Every structure is written in C-alpha cells, then in structure tokens.
C-alpha cells in the first residue's frame, strides 16, 4: 500500500430548489400534499444526483465526480472483470479498506454486470453496487472508497 497523503480542496455550498404550482382542485384531493411532496423530493433528489455525479463545474454547478481529477472510471467496451478488479486494486492501494469500496453505475451498467455474472464471471466480489438514476453516461462504472 502507498503512504498516506493529505491534500485540501476548496468547497463552496450549492443550492437546488424547485417551485410548483398546482390547482385548487388538486389540493382538495385526499393525500395531495403527500403526493406533491413526494414528487418534489424525487425531482430534487435527481437534480442532486446529477450534480454530484456529472456536474460541469460551470454556471453555478458543482464539479461532479466524473469531472474530478484522480477519479478512476471504466466505460464502454473496457467494462469487464479485469478492468473492474484493476480499478478496485488501485483504490485499495490508496489505503481504502476493502470493505469500504463502493461502485456507482448507471442502470445499464448494473444490468451488464449482472449478465456477466450469469456467464460465471465473479461480479459478487466487487463490493456494493449503488444505483443512481439519470447518470448521463451509460456503461460507466466509478469506484469510490466510502468514508
């Protein structure tokens, strides 16, 4: 394993918001408030996911994980067992505990890996697969240590 190193990055707070107009007729329905609240939470959650994963860093957006230097990812045809295990090894070499390694994948990538598993490729040893919807780049896998 490599020697630990510390560095500092600058962070600025970001805000996401949403405004919804709905009719009086909807407000008279039973559970209308819960329905609208649920839809708002889903919409804001999706916006946060998109910003955290693939934010451009421009126009007030945060720089997402995909735009951060030093973050390893696999995409396209290189998404195979050897590439994923190599990525996991690099994270472990940076002193991340093995049980704390997670993956972020588009739903298509997760399906691809599940199909690979059926073909007797050991996908189960990869760690926790976290599904985040609406990631713009399909067939991409990002390996992150959990803190």
Helices and strands as residue ranges (DSSP letters): H 24-27, H 32-54, G 65-67, E 73-75, G 76-78, H 81-93, G 98-100, E 101-105, H 107-118, G 124-126, E 128-131, E 140-145
